[in-house]
Amino acid sequence: MTASVNNRPVAAALSMLSAMATIGFIDNFVGEISAHVSVWQFIWMRSTVMFPLLILMSLVGLGTLWAVRWRPVLARATIITCAMVLYFGSLGLMPITQALAGLFTSPIWVLLINLVFMRRRIGPWRIAAVFIGFAGILLVLQPGTDGFGLSMLMPVAAGLFYAVSSIATRSWCAGESALALLGTNMAVMWVVGGLATLLLGITPLEQQDFLTRSPSWEIWPIVPYILLQAVGSLTGVFLIIRAYQMDEPTNVAVFEYSVMLFGPVFAFLLFGQGVNGLQAIGIAMIAASGVIIAIRSK
């Protein structure tokens, strides 16, 4: 009874909506960054800027950066690094609408992992949600059309890794500080991004795109975007954590899907990117499947 009295559903919803609006806004600029550096150099620079901000957050009492158990925390960080590299990489190759639609297949993957590997039973509503979400993926990615390529599967793979990291957060990292999880995340991304950038500098590839571009130090045009990503990401994560602290997770999770509205709206306002009718229906179906899964998981 005490927990329900202390819940603040309106404040939690506003906090999550603010987080999703922030993320939907800042991720639109990854496309601008992709014209200058590789995804590896981007995540290295982003992590470098975020470290001092994380230390400051720890000093003002928002949590500890020191993990209780390093092995599971590092394992989770490695998995989520795979998710973020695939997601950010896809943002440089396709509109944000398609990248977000792929990433937000993660609840479907969580459900399938629980069903296949953990042998947990799911009811007809969540089974229906899987089929709705899968149909939505097909409408957004549109396989068989001229615009479809293997790169379109990158955000879906990101959704799979993100789903595994979500399960790992609950089952491996209970009791860890959110700041410790985030700090370890940034450390792994910094190492991976730095090593890949160094390797591309030593052995440059003939094809030069967001995934394979050699290091560039003509970075001043994108410094504002890197700073925006670092500050915006930390702000978004902090608001997400606050949202989950103020209400039941299954209630809060529903509002995460607002990013699939904020992202395309900002993409249209900033860069004139639009979606066709089938893709809009697909986005709505993926969001609906996630909402059904969140509600029926109570």
C-alpha positions, 0 to 999 in steps of 0.5 A: 500500500505504501508503494502505491501511495508514493507513486507519482504517475503524472510526474513519471509520465512527464519525466519519461516524455521529456527524456524521449523528446530529448533523445528524439531531438539529439539523435537526429544530428547523428546524420550530420556527424556521419558526414565527417567521422566514423561511428567508431570515432563518434562514440569515442568522442562522445564517451570522452565528453561524457566522462567528466559529466558522469564524475560531476553527477557522482560528486553531487550525489546522484550515485556511485561510479564504482560497481559492486560486481564488475564481471556482470556489469562489464558483460552487460556494458559489452552487450549494450555497446553492440546495441549502440554501435548498431543503432548509431551506425544505422542513423548514419545510413537511414532516416531516424524513423527506420532506425528507431523502429528497429531499436524498439523491437526490443520488447518483442525480443525480450518476450521471445527470449523469455519464451524460448530460453527461459521457458516462461509462459505468455498469454494470447495478448502478448503472442498477438503483440509479437505478430503485430510487431513483426508485421510492423517491422516488415512495413517499416523496412519494406524488404523486396523494395529498391530501398531495402538493403542488409543495412536495414537489419542493423537497428533490428539487431540493435533491438536484439542486443538491447533486449539482452542488455535489458534482461541482463540489467534485471538478472545480473546487475540488481543492486548496482548504481545506475551511474555505475552501469552508465559509467561502465557503459561509457568506458567500454564504448570509449575503448571499443571506439578508440581501438576501432578508430586506431585500427582504421587509421593504421589500415584504412579501407577503400570504402569510406562511409560511417562504418568504415571511415578513416579517422579525421581531425577536422572535427570543429564543424561537429563539436557542437553536435558531439556536445549536444549528444553527450549532454542530451544523452545524460539528461535523457538517461537521468530523466528515464531513471527518475521516471522509473523511480516514481512509478511502476515500470510497466506503467512507465515503459508505455511512454517510452514509445513516444520517441517514435513520434518525437524522432520523426517529428523533429526529423521533419522539422529539422531536415524535412524527412518524411515517412510514407503511409505504410511506414507510418502504419508500421511504426504505429504497429511496433509501438502498439505491440510494445504497449501491449507487452508492457501492459500485459506484463504486469 
